[in-house]
Each structure stands twice: as structure tokens, then as C-alpha cells.
Amino acid sequence: MNATSNVYPTKALQALDAAHHIHPFTDTKELNAEGTRVITSAKGVWLTDSDGHKILDGMAGLWCVQIGHGREEIAEAVHKQMSELSYYNTFFKTSHPPIIELSEKLAKLAPEHMNRVFYCSSGSEANDTVFRMVRHYWDQMGKPEKKTIIGRWNGYHGSTLAGTSLGGMKAMHKQGDLPVPGVHHIDQPYWFGEGGDMNPEEFGVAMARQLDQAIDEIGEDNVGAFIAEPIQGAGGVIIPPDSYWPEIKRILSKRNILLVVDEVICGFGRLGKWFGSDVYGLEADLMPIAKGLTSGYLPMGGVLVSDRVAEGLIDKGGEFYHGYTYSGHPACAAAALANLEIMERENLVGYVADDIGPYLKQKWTALGDHPLVGEARMAGLVGAIELVPEKGNRSRTFDNEGTVGTICRDFSLKNGLVMRAVRDSLIISPPLVLSHDEADQLVEIARKTLDDTYEDLKRQNLI
Ligand SMILES: *Cc1c(COP(=O)(O)O)cnc(C)c1O
């Protein structure tokens, strides 16, 4: 405990939180019985809670704080913008300098064939926008029957109606009778969990070919788009086998449907290039973005639009009846511009590609030798470790999926590292400014956490 513990009375804050605050993606009854963790400040990759504990933020908030916490330049840029023009809309033939500057900037950073941006406030809204854009595009192109969008099981595209529907999280679908009509899901390229007897490359091709089969089944004339994350984030940092994206590209090259690449996590340097599309050579028609765009300092999302889609969406004329009060918010645009400026000045994308990415990967994948770990994988600065009851046997999983993952996650927090549990795997996505020393600490805590979990499972006869 240090001095800050006197400033924030944790118990009182927890009681008020339990009484009045409903948390997202949370069993509120369970949380209220346990008491929430109250984070009071953060700097760089370190969080401080109300009891004065320092915790390494291995998730960059929620995959978004690329430049690290507490950067004064962002606060100053936003302050300056708010003093000048705190808010104005972009609906009625109006615009403002920060959003004009940001749009030009994004067009420069994005793949060459993408030159326009539609703004919103989150990744979920970006995917709701995608849903409406795909359908409107095909209407404009005189093919109104091309309405079905193909997504993937265990993909994540947000939590609104369209986001949940496009995503493939079955537990989310169950609540609210989703997906909405017109969405179809194919299997994910998750070799460790679902690859069976196939080797990764065979499995990657087989999963990609499900897209071809689905298009044939539904009829190419009825399919508007395929949506996917370059690497699945919330689904458990699922890095597709090398054969997957080339086969998807081959299939799409013969088909007249749009490709939507959800860059909400992979965009803005996470994989060592500006976009996941750059890593896999994908020519997206629409790219939803959010998270790293502002490093989470203010909420902002958007959809990058290809020249091909612009032909239907813009050149054919007519109003697109879609938008948000906060589309292109000036303060958020100022935060995004300052964030991108820092990323460029500090060459964070290159740092992930050539320095901290390979450095952390080498140490992280070495955790694969732990008796509890079936696989440790990493790409850019996202990684996962799969916990297994029997090393070397991918088909055996723990009973009551998620129990062991949660035990391990709780040890990690206690040991001073935020990792997130997905099923019985642990995932990380640290800020891109992570230093070598911090990377060493991260892996050291992760190893201690695995040891603690292993001992605990033995004690409880779970292994
Ligand atoms: C987080 C996420 C979203 C949703 O973004 P929100 O800002 O939480 O609405 C959409 N797609 C992907 C790939 C994400 O990781």
C-alpha cells in the first residue's frame, strides 16, 4: 500500500459501483459480491489501482492504447481543439479542419485503393455502418438481391445488433435471438482448437474453402460480402495458418462479392504494419477501424471505403440515410491526429515489426515449454497461450471450459499483469511502446502465473 490508498477508499467506491453501475460483458451479481477493481491512474504501460498496486497493462486497455497511457500531448491537443471548436456536426454540408486533416491522413496511411472515410464512435458502430453500406452499395449497383453477408463462427465485430450478428459468438447470439436475417457463418481457421488430424496448412485451405461452398449454397447472386478479422482478437488471438488468406483471396478473385476486413484490433500497428491488410496483402472493399485510431483517449471509429465501393456509394448519387450525431467529432479527430503523429514520430509500427515484436515473441513462445501450455503463439504484439490438461494432446481439453482460464487470469492480476482469459487460453495485447525491460517483466510474471496455476490445479485435483 502506498499513499494513494488513503485518497481512494476502495470499499466505499466498490459499494457505490455495485449499487449503480452495470458493467459491460459482466455477470453483475457475481461482480457485486466480489467488488470491482478500481483503476485510478495510468502511465505508459502501468496501471495503478485504488490500493496503490502497480499492474502491467498487458491488454493495452482493451487492445487500444497503442502509445501507452497518460500522454500529455493528446490531452493538450484535445484541450486546444475544445477551446477552439468543441463540437459541430458534419451532417448539413458542413465540415471542420481536424476531420478534414484526419481524413486525408487516413487515406495516406490506408492501402492505396482506399481514399475515403465515414466516421462513428466505436468499432460496433463501424460494423453497423458496414452492414448498411454493403446493402446500400448493391442496391445502388442494381443488384438488390445481394444482401447476405458471410461471417465466421467465433469472429468478433462488436456488440450492437449488426455487430453481434456479423460476429460468431454463440453466447451473444443466444441473447436477443440473433443473428438478424441475412447473415451466414462459416468455420474459423483455429487450428489448435479445431484442426483435428490435419496439419495447419491443410486445415487453413479447408477452412477457406468453406467460403466457396457457402457462396455456392446461398448463390453468388445473393451474397453481398465476406467479413473477417485478419487475426481474430476477442476470439482468442487466432492466427490463421499461412495458407488461409491466400486461399480466401483466390476464391474472392473469382467472385463478385465485397471483402470487409475488420481492422479494429489489427489496424494501427498492432501487427507491425499500419493495417492487418498490409500484412496479408488483402484488398479490402471496406475496413472498419476504431481502438488504436485514438489509442482509446477518446472514442472514435470509422469505415475506410475503397474506390470500388465509392462508385456505388457516392458516384451514383443519392443520399445515404445513415450517420451519427458524433460522426467526425472534432475533439476525437484532434486526439486521433495527435495519436498518429506520436506513432509516426516514434516509429512505433517499425518498432513492433523489427524490435519489440520479435523480442517479445521469442520470450513469449518460450512459455510453450511449460507443462501447462499446449501452444504459445504471437504475431506483432498480440499473443496467446493455450492451457491444456495433457501436453502434446490437442484433443483433450479441461472440463468446464473457462474455469482454468479464469483461475490463471486471476493469478496473473494478483501477480501484477493484466492478461485476458478466453476459454482456457490467456491472451495479451500490450501497448506498442512496451520496452525490453517491461517485456522481460511481462514474461516473468506470465511464467510465475503459469507456475501458480499449475500448483493450484494439482492442489484442486483438476490436473
Ligand atoms: C473491439 C472490436 C469491435 C467493436 O469495437 P467497440 O469499439 O467495442 O464497439 C469490432 N471489431 C473488432 C475486431 C473488435 O476487436
The ligand as a MOL file (V3000), in Angstrom:
LIG
                    3D

  0  0  0     0  0            999 V3000
M  V30 BEGIN CTAB
M  V30 COUNTS 15 15 0 0 0
M  V30 BEGIN ATOM
M  V30 1 C -13.4980 -4.3500 -30.2470 0
M  V30 2 C -13.8740 -4.7930 -31.6080 0
M  V30 3 C -15.0380 -4.3130 -32.2390 0
M  V30 4 C -16.0260 -3.4490 -31.5060 0
M  V30 5 O -15.4990 -2.2350 -31.1540 0
M  V30 6 P -16.2070 -1.3770 -29.9810 0
M  V30 7 O -15.4730 -0.0860 -30.0320 0
M  V30 8 O -16.0230 -2.1550 -28.7160 0
M  V30 9 O -17.6360 -1.2400 -30.3360 0
M  V30 10 C -15.2720 -4.6690 -33.5400 0
M  V30 11 N -14.4220 -5.4750 -34.2050 0
M  V30 12 C -13.3190 -5.9750 -33.6330 0
M  V30 13 C -12.4040 -6.8280 -34.4400 0
M  V30 14 C -13.0170 -5.6640 -32.3110 0
M  V30 15 O -11.9480 -6.1890 -31.7310 0
M  V30 END ATOM
M  V30 BEGIN BOND
M  V30 1 1 1 2
M  V30 2 1 2 3
M  V30 3 2 2 14
M  V30 4 1 3 4
M  V30 5 2 3 10
M  V30 6 1 4 5
M  V30 7 1 5 6
M  V30 8 2 6 7
M  V30 9 1 6 8
M  V30 10 1 6 9
M  V30 11 1 10 11
M  V30 12 2 11 12
M  V30 13 1 12 13
M  V30 14 1 12 14
M  V30 15 1 14 15
M  V30 END BOND
M  V30 END CTAB
M  END
